[in-house]
Amino acid sequence: RIHYMQACCNMLGRAIGVPLSLQVDKPSLYLTDAEKATRIVETKRPYLVVNAGYKRDLTCKRWGHASYQEVATALKRNYDIVQIGDDRDIHKPLDGAINLIGKTSARQLFSLVYNSAGAIGGVTFLQHI
């Protein structure tokens, strides 16, 4: 019985012919200083990143567009809302949000979240970041 991440290291090590040792037992994202300084979106106030959509194959993760809209409207008093999501999935734009649906790479999303005041969404890539 080993940590699942060590098992991944073992499997990758066998595949590339180099023994790999797990250094950290939880995923870590590292951003360069340039990525930390990158402003993907210009806002006058702190912003929240919101993923209000869902994948076509996982409709059980739906919270409902109306629920996200209600939360976004309430938080708009203090924050700008930046909506993200993969444009191949179901993402209806939120009224009053800055729409970045389908407009960021993974690394840009990391910078966007790093510079945000927080994030809202279901159990998604966003929450893992």
N, CA, C and O atoms as a printed pandas DataFrame, in Angstrom:
     atom_number atom_name residue_name chain_id  residue_number  x_coord  y_coord  z_coord
0              1         N          ARG        A               1    0.848   -1.172    0.000
1              2        CA          ARG        A               1    0.000    0.000    0.000
2              3         C          ARG        A               1    0.897    1.239    0.000
3              4         O          ARG        A               1    1.664    1.491    0.929
4              5         N          ILE        A               2    0.760    1.999   -1.092
5              6        CA          ILE        A               2    1.520    3.241   -1.219
6              7         C          ILE        A               2    0.553    4.357   -1.593
7              8         O          ILE        A               2   -0.568    4.109   -2.036
8              9         N          HIS        A               3    1.008    5.579   -1.405
9             10        CA          HIS        A               3    0.202    6.745   -1.782
10            11         C          HIS        A               3   -0.042    6.689   -3.288
11            12         O          HIS        A               3    0.846    6.319   -4.057
12            13         N          TYR        A               4   -1.261    7.063   -3.704
13            14        CA          TYR        A               4   -1.599    6.988   -5.131
14            15         C          TYR        A               4   -0.665    7.839   -5.977
15            16         O          TYR        A               4   -0.406    7.506   -7.134
16            17         N          MET        A               5   -0.157    8.930   -5.420
17            18        CA          MET        A               5    0.745    9.766   -6.214
18            19         C          MET        A               5    2.105    9.095   -6.385
19            20         O          MET        A               5    2.763    9.291   -7.406
20            21         N          GLN        A               6    2.540    8.296   -5.388
21            22        CA          GLN        A               6    3.780    7.535   -5.560
22            23         C          GLN        A               6    3.580    6.469   -6.638
23            24         O          GLN        A               6    4.485    6.193   -7.424
24            25         N          ALA        A               7    2.379    5.872   -6.666
25            26        CA          ALA        A               7    2.081    4.885   -7.711
26            27         C          ALA        A               7    2.185    5.538   -9.090
27            28         O          ALA        A               7    2.699    4.926  -10.026
28            29         N          CYS        A               8    1.698    6.778   -9.220
29            30        CA          CYS        A               8    1.816    7.503  -10.500
30            31         C          CYS        A               8    3.282    7.732  -10.844
31            32         O          CYS        A               8    3.689    7.555  -11.992
32            33         N          CYS        A               9    4.077    8.125   -9.847
33            34        CA          CYS        A               9    5.515    8.326  -10.083
34            35         C          CYS        A               9    6.170    7.018  -10.513
35            36         O          CYS        A               9    6.983    7.001  -11.438
36            37         N          ASN        A              10    5.817    5.921   -9.841
37            38        CA          ASN        A              10    6.391    4.610  -10.194
38            39         C          ASN        A              10    6.056    4.250  -11.639
39            40         O          ASN        A              10    6.924    3.809  -12.392
40            41         N          MET        A              11    4.792    4.440  -12.023
41            42        CA          MET        A              11    4.361    4.089  -13.367
42            43         C          MET        A              11    5.071    4.959  -14.416
43            44         O          MET        A              11    5.547    4.448  -15.430
44            45         N          LEU        A              12    5.140    6.270  -14.169
45            46        CA          LEU        A              12    5.832    7.154  -15.098
46            47         C          LEU        A              12    7.315    6.810  -15.157
47            48         O          LEU        A              12    7.905    6.785  -16.237
48            49         N          GLY        A              13    7.919    6.546  -14.001
49            50        CA          GLY        A              13    9.332    6.182  -13.960
50            51         C          GLY        A              13    9.637    4.943  -14.779
51            52         O          GLY        A              13   10.635    4.895  -15.498
52            53         N          ARG        A              14    8.759    3.921  -14.668
53            54        CA          ARG        A              14    8.936    2.711  -15.484
54            55         C          ARG        A              14    8.809    3.044  -16.974
55            56         O          ARG        A              14    9.562    2.527  -17.799
56            57         N          ALA        A              15    7.860    3.904  -17.307
57            58        CA          ALA        A              15    7.621    4.242  -18.717
58            59         C          ALA        A              15    8.804    4.979  -19.340
59            60         O          ALA        A              15    9.117    4.769  -20.512
60            61         N          ILE        A              16    9.459    5.836  -18.569
61            62        CA          ILE        A              16   10.571    6.618  -19.128
62            63         C          ILE        A              16   11.942    6.048  -18.753
63            64         O          ILE        A              16   12.976    6.558  -19.185
64            65         N          GLY        A              17   11.936    4.968  -17.933
65            66        CA          GLY        A              17   13.191    4.318  -17.580
66            67         C          GLY        A              17   14.018    5.075  -16.563
67            68         O          GLY        A              17   15.237    4.910  -16.514
68            69         N          VAL        A              18   13.381    5.903  -15.750
69            70        CA          VAL        A              18   14.078    6.673  -14.722
70            71         C          VAL        A              18   13.301    6.518  -13.411
71            72         O          VAL        A              18   12.111    6.829  -13.364
72            73         N          PRO        A              19   13.957    6.042  -12.346
73            74        CA          PRO        A              19   13.235    5.929  -11.075
74            75         C          PRO        A              19   12.821    7.322  -10.575
75            76         O          PRO        A              19   13.636    8.243  -10.540
76            77         N          LEU        A              20   11.558    7.461  -10.195
77            78        CA          LEU        A              20   11.051    8.737   -9.702
78            79         C          LEU        A              20   10.573    8.572   -8.271
79            80         O          LEU        A              20    9.890    7.602   -7.943
80            81         N          SER        A              21   10.932    9.512   -7.433
81            82        CA          SER        A              21   10.528    9.481   -6.034
82            83         C          SER        A              21    9.560   10.633   -5.765
83            84         O          SER        A              21    9.811   11.774   -6.152
84            85         N          LEU        A              22    8.470   10.322   -5.108
85            86        CA          LEU        A              22    7.480   11.341   -4.763
86            87         C          LEU        A              22    8.089   12.337   -3.778
87            88         O          LEU        A              22    8.635   11.939   -2.749
88            89         N          GLN        A              23    7.999   13.610   -4.083
89            90        CA          GLN        A              23    8.572   14.651   -3.232
90            91         C          GLN        A              23    7.538   15.320   -2.344
91            92         O          GLN        A              23    7.854   15.750   -1.235
92            93         N          VAL        A              24    6.307   15.411   -2.824
93            94        CA          VAL        A              24    5.216   16.059   -2.096
94            95         C          VAL        A              24    3.984   15.187   -2.288
95            96         O          VAL        A              24    3.677   14.791   -3.413
96            97         N          ASP        A              25    3.268   14.879   -1.197
97            98        CA          ASP        A              25    2.137   13.952   -1.328
98            99         C          ASP        A              25    0.802   14.645   -1.566
99           100         O          ASP        A              25   -0.254   14.123   -1.209
100          101         N          LYS        A              26    0.860   15.805   -2.162
101          102        CA          LYS        A              26   -0.362   16.485   -2.599
102          103         C          LYS        A              26   -0.004   17.281   -3.850
103          104         O          LYS        A              26    1.128   17.741   -3.997
104          105         N          PRO        A              27   -0.960   17.438   -4.736
105          106        CA          PRO        A              27   -0.667   18.191   -5.961
106          107         C          PRO        A              27   -0.289   19.640   -5.638
107          108         O          PRO        A              27   -0.831   20.242   -4.712
108          109         N          SER        A              28    0.615   20.168   -6.391
109          110        CA          SER        A              28    1.040   21.555   -6.234
110          111         C          SER        A              28    1.096   22.213   -7.598
111          112         O          SER        A              28    1.520   21.599   -8.577
112          113         N          LEU        A              29    0.673   23.443   -7.657
113          114        CA          LEU        A              29    0.791   24.233   -8.874
114          115         C          LEU        A              29    1.833   25.315   -8.628
115          116         O          LEU        A              29    1.801   26.003   -7.608
116          117         N          TYR        A              30    2.730   25.452   -9.545
117          118        CA          TYR        A              30    3.766   26.458   -9.434
118          119         C          TYR        A              30    3.591   27.466  -10.553
119          120         O          TYR        A              30    3.454   27.106  -11.722
120          121         N          LEU        A              31    3.599   28.727  -10.175
121          122        CA          LEU        A              31    3.508   29.796  -11.160
122          123         C          LEU        A              31    4.811   30.569  -11.168
123          124         O          LEU        A              31    5.433   30.776  -10.126
124          125         N          THR        A              32    5.212   30.989  -12.345
125          126        CA          THR        A              32    6.389   31.837  -12.456
126          127         C          THR        A              32    6.019   33.228  -11.937
127          128         O          THR        A              32    4.838   33.549  -11.800
128          129         N          ASP        A              33    7.007   34.031  -11.656
129          130        CA          ASP        A              33    6.729   35.406  -11.244
130          131         C          ASP        A              33    5.953   36.147  -12.326
131          132         O          ASP        A              33    5.078   36.959  -12.025
132          133         N          ALA        A              34    6.275   35.865  -13.580
133          134        CA          ALA        A              34    5.551   36.508  -14.686
134          135         C          ALA        A              34    4.092   36.078  -14.686
135          136         O          ALA        A              34    3.212   36.909  -14.911
136          137         N          GLU        A              35    3.810   34.791  -14.437
137          138        CA          GLU        A              35    2.420   34.324  -14.397
138          139         C          GLU        A              35    1.668   34.948  -13.223
139          140         O          GLU        A              35    0.492   35.291  -13.346
140          141         N          LYS        A              36    2.340   35.092  -12.101
141          142        CA          LYS        A              36    1.702   35.732  -10.937
142          143         C          LYS        A              36    1.373   37.195  -11.234
143          144         O          LYS        A              36    0.361   37.712  -10.763
144          145         N          ALA        A              37    2.217   37.852  -12.005
145          146        CA          ALA        A              37    2.023   39.271  -12.301
146          147         C          ALA        A              37    1.064   39.504  -13.470
147          148         O          ALA        A              37    0.599   40.626  -13.667
148          149         N          THR        A              38    0.765   38.465  -14.242
149          150        CA          THR        A              38   -0.087   38.613  -15.415
150          151         C          THR        A              38   -1.522   38.887  -15.006
151          152         O          THR        A              38   -2.106   38.150  -14.212
152          153         N          ARG        A              39   -2.080   39.947  -15.554
153          154        CA          ARG        A              39   -3.487   40.273  -15.320
154          155         C          ARG        A              39   -4.263   39.844  -16.554
155          156         O          ARG        A              39   -4.215   40.499  -17.595
156          157         N          ILE        A              40   -4.977   38.738  -16.423
157          158        CA          ILE        A              40   -5.761   38.212  -17.542
158          159         C          ILE        A              40   -6.943   39.127  -17.821
159          160         O          ILE        A              40   -7.383   39.259  -18.963
160          161         N          VAL        A              41   -7.449   39.755  -16.776
161          162        CA          VAL        A              41   -8.598   40.647  -16.907
162          163         C          VAL        A              41   -8.328   41.885  -16.047
163          164         O          VAL        A              41   -7.808   41.783  -14.936
164          165         N          GLU        A              42   -8.685   43.035  -16.574
165          166        CA          GLU        A              42   -8.517   44.280  -15.819
166          167         C          GLU        A              42   -9.830   44.617  -15.126
167          168         O          GLU        A              42  -10.865   44.759  -15.776
168          169         N          THR        A              43   -9.783   44.741  -13.823
169          170        CA          THR        A              43  -10.962   45.125  -13.050
170          171         C          THR        A              43  -10.576   46.249  -12.106
171          172         O          THR        A              43   -9.411   46.393  -11.735
172          173         N          LYS        A              44  -11.556   47.036  -11.725
173          174        CA          LYS        A              44  -11.308   48.133  -10.783
174          175         C          LYS        A              44  -11.432   47.654   -9.338
175          176         O          LYS        A              44  -10.924   48.291   -8.416
176          177         N          ARG        A              45  -12.118   46.521   -9.154
177          178        CA          ARG        A              45  -12.334   45.978   -7.816
178          179         C          ARG        A              45  -11.800   44.547   -7.762
179          180         O          ARG        A              45  -11.457   43.974   -8.796
180          181         N          PRO        A              46  -11.727   43.967   -6.561
181          182        CA          PRO        A              46  -11.387   42.546   -6.497
182          183         C          PRO        A              46  -12.415   41.755   -7.305
183          184         O          PRO        A              46  -13.557   42.186   -7.461
184          185         N          TYR        A              47  -12.007   40.611   -7.809
185          186        CA          TYR        A              47  -12.936   39.817   -8.606
186          187         C          TYR        A              47  -13.006   38.382   -8.102
187          188         O          TYR        A              47  -12.092   37.876   -7.451
188          189         N          LEU        A              48  -14.125   37.748   -8.431
189          190        CA          LEU        A              48  -14.354   36.336   -8.151
190          191         C          LEU        A              48  -14.448   35.594   -9.475
191          192         O          LEU        A              48  -15.061   36.082  -10.424
192          193         N          VAL        A              49  -13.848   34.428   -9.535
193          194        CA          VAL        A              49  -13.915   33.586  -10.714
194          195         C          VAL        A              49  -15.068   32.606  -10.509
195          196         O          VAL        A              49  -15.149   31.945   -9.474
196          197         N          VAL        A              50  -15.957   32.515  -11.497
197          198        CA          VAL        A              50  -17.144   31.661  -11.370
198          199         C          VAL        A              50  -17.227   30.697  -12.546
199          200         O          VAL        A              50  -17.135   31.100  -13.706
200          201         N          ASN        A              51  -17.402   29.420  -12.228
201          202        CA          ASN        A              51  -17.721   28.419  -13.243
202          203         C          ASN        A              51  -19.159   28.004  -12.984
203          204         O          ASN        A              51  -19.425   27.206  -12.085
204          205         N          ALA        A              52  -20.079   28.535  -13.761
205          206        CA          ALA        A              52  -21.511   28.284  -13.563
206          207         C          ALA        A              52  -22.045   27.214  -14.501
207          208         O          ALA        A              52  -23.258   27.025  -14.598
208          209         N          GLY        A              53  -21.164   26.522  -15.183
209          210        CA          GLY        A              53  -21.613   25.547  -16.168
210          211         C          GLY        A              53  -21.383   24.117  -15.738
211          212         O          GLY        A              53  -21.091   23.830  -14.577
212          213         N          TYR        A              54  -21.523   23.222  -16.710
213          214        CA          TYR        A              54  -21.334   21.799  -16.445
214          215         C          TYR        A              54  -20.977   21.090  -17.742
215          216         O          TYR        A              54  -21.239   21.579  -18.841
216          217         N          LYS        A              55  -20.373   19.927  -17.575
217          218        CA          LYS        A              55  -20.008   19.112  -18.734
218          219         C          LYS        A              55  -21.239   18.405  -19.270
219          220         O          LYS        A              55  -22.173   18.108  -18.525
220          221         N          ARG        A              56  -21.233   18.145  -20.532
221          222        CA          ARG        A              56  -22.354   17.445  -21.169
222          223         C          ARG        A              56  -22.543   16.035  -20.594
223          224         O          ARG        A              56  -23.666   15.535  -20.538
224          225         N          ASP        A              57  -21.457   15.403  -20.173
225          226        CA          ASP        A              57  -21.548   14.025  -19.686
226          227         C          ASP        A              57  -21.780   13.912  -18.183
227          228         O          ASP        A              57  -21.987   12.808  -17.680
228          229         N          LEU        A              58  -21.751   15.017  -17.460
229          230        CA          LEU        A              58  -21.914   14.974  -16.005
230          231         C          LEU        A              58  -23.003   15.938  -15.543
231          232         O          LEU        A              58  -22.735   16.862  -14.775
232          233         N          THR        A              59  -24.184   15.729  -15.993
233          234        CA          THR        A              59  -25.268   16.646  -15.650
234          235         C          THR        A              59  -25.631   16.586  -14.169
235          236         O          THR        A              59  -26.353   17.454  -13.679
236          237         N          CYS        A              60  -25.138   15.573  -13.447
237          238        CA          CYS        A              60  -25.425   15.492  -12.011
238          239         C          CYS        A              60  -24.748   16.616  -11.241
239          240         O          CYS        A              60  -25.110   16.864  -10.091
240          241         N          LYS        A              61  -23.787   17.297  -11.831
241          242        CA          LYS        A              61  -23.087   18.384  -11.153
242          243         C          LYS        A              61  -23.785   19.734  -11.324
243          244         O          LYS        A              61  -23.249   20.761  -10.909
244          245         N          ARG        A              62  -24.947   19.743  -11.917
245          246        CA          ARG        A              62  -25.655   21.008  -12.142
246          247         C          ARG        A              62  -26.156   21.596  -10.830
247          248         O          ARG        A              62  -26.790   20.906  -10.031
248          249         N          TRP        A              63  -25.871   22.859  -10.619
249          250        CA          TRP        A              63  -26.464   23.584   -9.499
250          251         C          TRP        A              63  -27.589   24.445  -10.029
251          252         O          TRP        A              63  -28.502   24.807   -9.287
252          253         N          GLY        A              64  -27.532   24.773  -11.290
253          254        CA          GLY        A              64  -28.564   25.570  -11.928
254          255         C          GLY        A              64  -28.110   26.986  -12.203
255          256         O          GLY        A              64  -27.597   27.675  -11.322
256          257         N          HIS        A              65  -28.307   27.412  -13.446
257          258        CA          HIS        A              65  -27.894   28.756  -13.851
258          259         C          HIS        A              65  -28.536   29.832  -12.992
259          260         O          HIS        A              65  -27.870   30.798  -12.618
260          261         N          ALA        A              66  -29.813   29.686  -12.672
261          262        CA          ALA        A              66  -30.513   30.697  -11.868
262          263         C          ALA        A              66  -29.873   30.855  -10.495
263          264         O          ALA        A              66  -29.805   31.964   -9.967
264          265         N          SER        A              67  -29.407   29.764   -9.918
265          266        CA          SER        A              67  -28.753   29.834   -8.602
266          267         C          SER        A              67  -27.429   30.588   -8.692
267          268         O          SER        A              67  -27.132   31.437   -7.851
268          269         N          TYR        A              68  -26.634   30.274   -9.719
269          270        CA          TYR        A              68  -25.378   31.005   -9.909
270          271         C          TYR        A              68  -25.658   32.485  -10.182
271          272         O          TYR        A              68  -24.948   33.351   -9.670
272          273         N          GLN        A              69  -26.677   32.780  -10.977
273          274        CA          GLN        A              69  -27.011   34.170  -11.274
274          275         C          GLN        A              69  -27.384   34.914  -10.007
275          276         O          GLN        A              69  -26.970   36.057   -9.817
276          277         N          GLU        A              70  -28.158   34.284   -9.140
277          278        CA          GLU        A              70  -28.560   34.920   -7.878
278          279         C          GLU        A              70  -27.341   35.231   -7.012
279          280         O          GLU        A              70  -27.248   36.320   -6.445
280          281         N          VAL        A              71  -26.420   34.298   -6.907
281          282        CA          VAL        A              71  -25.204   34.515   -6.116
282          283         C          VAL        A              71  -24.343   35.608   -6.758
283          284         O          VAL        A              71  -23.851   36.502   -6.069
284          285         N          ALA        A              72  -24.168   35.532   -8.069
285          286        CA          ALA        A              72  -23.352   36.536   -8.768
286          287         C          ALA        A              72  -23.940   37.926   -8.609
287          288         O          ALA        A              72  -23.199   38.888   -8.406
288          289         N          THR        A              73  -25.251   38.050   -8.697
289          290        CA          THR        A              73  -25.911   39.347   -8.539
290          291         C          THR        A              73  -25.691   39.897   -7.137
291          292         O          THR        A              73  -25.410   41.084   -6.972
292          293         N          ALA        A              74  -25.816   39.048   -6.135
293          294        CA          ALA        A              74  -25.612   39.486   -4.746
294          295         C          ALA        A              74  -24.164   39.899   -4.502
295          296         O          ALA        A              74  -23.915   40.890   -3.814
296          297         N          LEU        A              75  -23.215   39.163   -5.050
297          298        CA          LEU        A              75  -21.798   39.464   -4.822
298          299         C          LEU        A              75  -21.300   40.632   -5.656
299          300         O          LEU        A              75  -20.258   41.213   -5.355
300          301         N          LYS        A              76  -22.041   40.979   -6.707
301          302        CA          LYS        A              76  -21.650   42.069   -7.611
302          303         C          LYS        A              76  -21.538   43.401   -6.884
303          304         O          LYS        A              76  -20.879   44.323   -7.363
304          305         N          ARG        A              77  -22.184   43.499   -5.726
305          306        CA          ARG        A              77  -22.085   44.745   -4.942
306          307         C          ARG        A              77  -20.643   45.027   -4.519
307          308         O          ARG        A              77  -20.227   46.182   -4.423
308          309         N          ASN        A              78  -19.887   43.952   -4.266
309          310        CA          ASN        A              78  -18.527   44.108   -3.741
310          311         C          ASN        A              78  -17.422   43.587   -4.646
311          312         O          ASN        A              78  -16.250   43.908   -4.448
312          313         N          TYR        A              79  -17.784   42.796   -5.622
313          314        CA          TYR        A              79  -16.796   42.157   -6.483
314          315         C          TYR        A              79  -17.214   42.238   -7.944
315          316         O          TYR        A              79  -18.400   42.298   -8.266
316          317         N          ASP        A              80  -16.219   42.239   -8.818
317          318        CA          ASP        A              80  -16.492   41.978  -10.220
318          319         C          ASP        A              80  -16.566   40.462  -10.357
319          320         O          ASP        A              80  -15.889   39.736   -9.629
320          321         N          ILE        A              81  -17.365   39.998  -11.263
321          322        CA          ILE        A              81  -17.542   38.562  -11.488
322          323         C          ILE        A              81  -16.922   38.207  -12.834
323          324         O          ILE        A              81  -17.246   38.819  -13.851
324          325         N          VAL        A              82  -16.043   37.233  -12.839
325          326        CA          VAL        A              82  -15.380   36.768  -14.053
326          327         C          VAL        A              82  -15.825   35.324  -14.278
327          328         O          VAL        A              82  -15.523   34.444  -13.473
328          329         N          GLN        A              83  -16.530   35.090  -15.354
329          330        CA          GLN        A              83  -17.041   33.751  -15.637
330          331         C          GLN        A              83  -16.099   33.017  -16.572
331          332         O          GLN        A              83  -15.668   33.551  -17.594
332          333         N          ILE        A              84  -15.787   31.773  -16.202
333          334        CA          ILE        A              84  -14.900   30.935  -17.008
334          335         C          ILE        A              84  -15.598   29.625  -17.353
335          336         O          ILE        A              84  -16.685   29.341  -16.850
336          337         N          GLY        A              85  -14.984   28.850  -18.190
337          338        CA          GLY        A              85  -15.498   27.535  -18.538
338          339         C          GLY        A              85  -15.023   27.151  -19.919
339          340         O          GLY        A              85  -14.607   27.993  -20.715
340          341         N          ASP        A              86  -15.093   25.876  -20.181
341          342        CA          ASP        A              86  -14.715   25.340  -21.491
342          343         C          ASP        A              86  -15.889   25.552  -22.440
343          344         O          ASP        A              86  -17.008   25.133  -22.143
344          345         N          ASP        A              87  -15.649   26.188  -23.559
345          346        CA          ASP        A              87  -16.753   26.501  -24.481
346          347         C          ASP        A              87  -17.310   25.263  -25.197
347          348         O          ASP        A              87  -18.266   25.373  -25.964
348          349         N          ARG        A              88  -16.721   24.095  -24.953
349          350        CA          ARG        A              88  -17.280   22.859  -25.504
350          351         C          ARG        A              88  -18.341   22.260  -24.571
351          352         O          ARG        A              88  -19.031   21.308  -24.933
352          353         N          ASP        A              89  -18.459   22.827  -23.374
353          354        CA          ASP        A              89  -19.432   22.352  -22.396
354          355         C          ASP        A              89  -20.595   23.343  -22.294
355          356         O          ASP        A              89  -20.689   24.272  -23.096
356          357         N          ILE        A              90  -21.463   23.152  -21.333
357          358        CA          ILE        A              90  -22.660   23.982  -21.185
358          359         C          ILE        A              90  -22.357   25.132  -20.219
359          360         O          ILE        A              90  -22.248   24.923  -19.011
360          361         N          HIS        A              91  -22.224   26.323  -20.752
361          362        CA          HIS        A              91  -21.930   27.517  -19.954
362          363         C          HIS        A              91  -22.762   28.679  -20.467
363          364         O          HIS        A              91  -22.383   29.333  -21.438
364          365         N          LYS        A              92  -23.867   28.937  -19.837
365          366        CA          LYS        A              92  -24.698   30.080  -20.202
366          367         C          LYS        A              92  -24.116   31.311  -19.511
367          368         O          LYS        A              92  -23.919   31.288  -18.296
368          369         N          PRO        A              93  -23.837   32.381  -20.248
369          370        CA          PRO        A              93  -23.255   33.568  -19.627
370          371         C          PRO        A              93  -24.135   34.154  -18.527
371          372         O          PRO        A              93  -25.360   34.193  -18.642
372          373         N          LEU        A              94  -23.484   34.606  -17.461
373          374        CA          LEU        A              94  -24.171   35.271  -16.359
374          375         C          LEU        A              94  -24.321   36.751  -16.687
375          376         O          LEU        A              94  -23.388   37.367  -17.202
376          377         N          ASP        A              95  -25.474   37.322  -16.396
377          378        CA          ASP        A              95  -25.689   38.753  -16.598
378          379         C          ASP        A              95  -24.739   39.537  -15.703
379          380         O          ASP        A              95  -24.631   39.259  -14.508
380          381         N          GLY        A              96  -24.056   40.508  -16.275
381          382        CA          GLY        A              96  -23.165   41.382  -15.513
382          383         C          GLY        A              96  -21.783   40.827  -15.268
383          384         O          GLY        A              96  -20.965   41.480  -14.620
384          385         N          ALA        A              97  -21.499   39.628  -15.772
385          386        CA          ALA        A              97  -20.177   39.029  -15.576
386          387         C          ALA        A              97  -19.260   39.349  -16.750
387          388         O          ALA        A              97  -19.719   39.570  -17.870
388          389         N          ILE        A              98  -17.971   39.371  -16.478
389          390        CA          ILE        A              98  -16.972   39.459  -17.532
390          391         C          ILE        A              98  -16.868   38.046  -18.108
391          392         O          ILE        A              98  -16.521   37.110  -17.387
392          393         N          ASN        A              99  -17.157   37.885  -19.372
393          394        CA          ASN        A              99  -17.262   36.569  -19.979
394          395         C          ASN        A              99  -15.918   36.119  -20.559
395          396         O          ASN        A              99  -15.466   36.628  -21.584
396          397         N          LEU        A             100  -15.296   35.159  -19.884
397          398        CA          LEU        A             100  -14.068   34.561  -20.392
398          399         C          LEU        A             100  -14.286   33.084  -20.746
399          400         O          LEU        A             100  -13.332   32.307  -20.787
400          401         N          ILE        A             101  -15.530   32.704  -20.997
401          402        CA          ILE        A             101  -15.834   31.324  -21.358
402          403         C          ILE        A             101  -15.095   30.981  -22.657
403          404         O          ILE        A             101  -15.278   31.631  -23.686
404          405         N          GLY        A             102  -14.254   29.940  -22.577
405          406        CA          GLY        A             102  -13.497   29.501  -23.750
406          407         C          GLY        A             102  -12.372   30.419  -24.158
407          408         O          GLY        A             102  -11.847   30.289  -25.264
408          409         N          LYS        A             103  -11.980   31.354  -23.292
409          410        CA          LYS        A             103  -10.981   32.356  -23.683
410          411         C          LYS        A             103   -9.677   32.272  -22.905
411          412         O          LYS        A             103   -8.824   33.150  -23.037
412          413         N          THR        A             104   -9.504   31.211  -22.081
413          414        CA          THR        A             104   -8.260   31.098  -21.322
414          415         C          THR        A             104   -7.653   29.713  -21.513
415          416         O          THR        A             104   -8.361   28.716  -21.650
416          417         N          SER        A             105   -6.346   29.682  -21.519
417          418        CA          SER        A             105   -5.631   28.407  -21.477
418          419         C          SER        A             105   -5.580   27.969  -20.012
419          420         O          SER        A             105   -5.979   28.727  -19.127
420          421         N          ALA        A             106   -5.101   26.773  -19.753
421          422        CA          ALA        A             106   -4.970   26.318  -18.366
422          423         C          ALA        A             106   -4.037   27.244  -17.586
423          424         O          ALA        A             106   -4.360   27.629  -16.463
424          425         N          ARG        A             107   -2.903   27.602  -18.148
425          426        CA          ARG        A             107   -1.948   28.462  -17.424
426          427         C          ARG        A             107   -2.547   29.852  -17.190
427          428         O          ARG        A             107   -2.319   30.445  -16.135
428          429         N          GLN        A             108   -3.300   30.374  -18.143
429          430        CA          GLN        A             108   -3.962   31.670  -17.938
430          431         C          GLN        A             108   -5.002   31.562  -16.829
431          432         O          GLN        A             108   -5.171   32.492  -16.041
432          433         N          LEU        A             109   -5.698   30.431  -16.766
433          434        CA          LEU        A             109   -6.673   30.227  -15.702
434          435         C          LEU        A             109   -5.981   30.208  -14.341
435          436         O          LEU        A             109   -6.511   30.753  -13.372
436          437         N          PHE        A             110   -4.803   29.587  -14.256
437          438        CA          PHE        A             110   -4.055   29.593  -12.997
438          439         C          PHE        A             110   -3.751   31.024  -12.561
439          440         O          PHE        A             110   -3.937   31.373  -11.395
440          441         N          SER        A             111   -3.285   31.852  -13.494
441          442        CA          SER        A             111   -2.986   33.259  -13.177
442          443         C          SER        A             111   -4.250   34.005  -12.770
443          444         O          SER        A             111   -4.241   34.787  -11.820
444          445         N          LEU        A             112   -5.325   33.760  -13.488
445          446        CA          LEU        A             112   -6.603   34.406  -13.186
446          447         C          LEU        A             112   -7.047   34.074  -11.763
447          448         O          LEU        A             112   -7.441   34.968  -11.015
448          449         N          VAL        A             113   -6.986   32.801  -11.387
449          450        CA          VAL        A             113   -7.393   32.384  -10.045
450          451         C          VAL        A             113   -6.417   32.917   -8.999
451          452         O          VAL        A             113   -6.841   33.375   -7.938
452          453         N          TYR        A             114   -5.130   32.866   -9.281
453          454        CA          TYR        A             114   -4.113   33.363   -8.343
454          455         C          TYR        A             114   -4.391   34.810   -7.948
455          456         O          TYR        A             114   -4.238   35.183   -6.784
456          457         N          ASN        A             115   -4.797   35.617   -8.915
457          458        CA          ASN        A             115   -5.021   37.045   -8.669
458          459         C          ASN        A             115   -6.447   37.376   -8.230
459          460         O          ASN        A             115   -6.777   38.548   -8.049
460          461         N          SER        A             116   -7.290   36.367   -8.057
461          462        CA          SER        A             116   -8.686   36.602   -7.674
462          463         C          SER        A             116   -8.852   36.654   -6.157
463          464         O          SER        A             116   -7.950   36.287   -5.404
464          465         N          ALA        A             117  -10.019   37.116   -5.732
465          466        CA          ALA        A             117  -10.373   37.098   -4.313
466          467         C          ALA        A             117  -10.963   35.747   -3.920
467          468         O          ALA        A             117  -11.108   35.454   -2.734
468          469         N          GLY        A             118  -11.303   34.928   -4.907
469          470        CA          GLY        A             118  -11.882   33.617   -4.629
470          471         C          GLY        A             118  -12.520   33.037   -5.865
471          472         O          GLY        A             118  -12.498   33.634   -6.941
472          473         N          ALA        A             119  -13.096   31.848   -5.690
473          474        CA          ALA        A             119  -13.702   31.147   -6.818
474          475         C          ALA        A             119  -14.969   30.441   -6.367
475          476         O          ALA        A             119  -15.092   30.014   -5.219
476          477         N          ILE        A             120  -15.913   30.328   -7.301
477          478        CA          ILE        A             120  -17.194   29.667   -7.040
478          479         C          ILE        A             120  -17.471   28.695   -8.175
479          480         O          ILE        A             120  -17.336   29.040   -9.350
480          481         N          GLY        A             121  -17.852   27.503   -7.821
481          482        CA          GLY        A             121  -18.203   26.512   -8.831
482          483         C          GLY        A             121  -18.421   25.167   -8.177
483          484         O          GLY        A             121  -18.188   24.998   -6.980
484          485         N          GLY        A             122  -18.861   24.227   -8.959
485          486        CA          GLY        A             122  -19.030   22.868   -8.459
486          487         C          GLY        A             122  -17.676   22.212   -8.294
487          488         O          GLY        A             122  -16.648   22.890   -8.281
488          489         N          VAL        A             123  -17.671   20.906   -8.169
489          490        CA          VAL        A             123  -16.420   20.159   -8.080
490          491         C          VAL        A             123  -15.861   20.094   -9.493
491          492         O          VAL        A             123  -16.212   19.218  -10.283
492          493         N          THR        A             124  -14.989   21.034   -9.785
493          494        CA          THR        A             124  -14.463   21.196  -11.133
494          495         C          THR        A             124  -12.969   21.472  -11.079
495          496         O          THR        A             124  -12.387   21.580  -10.000
496          497         N          PHE        A             125  -12.360   21.583  -12.235
497          498        CA          PHE        A             125  -10.957   21.963  -12.361
498          499         C          PHE        A             125  -10.697   23.235  -11.561
499          500         O          PHE        A             125   -9.657   23.362  -10.914
500          501         N          LEU        A             126  -11.625   24.164  -11.602
501          502        CA          LEU        A             126  -11.487   25.424  -10.869
502          503         C          LEU        A             126  -11.264   25.177   -9.377
503          504         O          LEU        A             126  -10.404   25.820   -8.777
504          505         N          GLN        A             127  -12.003   24.279   -8.779
505          506        CA          GLN        A             127  -11.867   24.021   -7.346
506          507         C          GLN        A             127  -10.544   23.340   -7.032
507          508         O          GLN        A             127   -9.997   23.533   -5.947
508          509         N          HIS        A             128  -10.026   22.558   -7.948
509          510        CA          HIS        A             128   -8.724   21.931   -7.716
510          511         C          HIS        A             128   -7.621   22.980   -7.759
511          512         O          HIS        A             128   -6.624   22.853   -7.048
512          513         N          ILE        A             129   -7.780   23.997   -8.565
513          514        CA          ILE        A             129   -6.799   25.078   -8.620
514          515         C          ILE        A             129   -6.843   25.846   -7.311
515          516         O          ILE        A             129   -6.094   26.807   -7.133
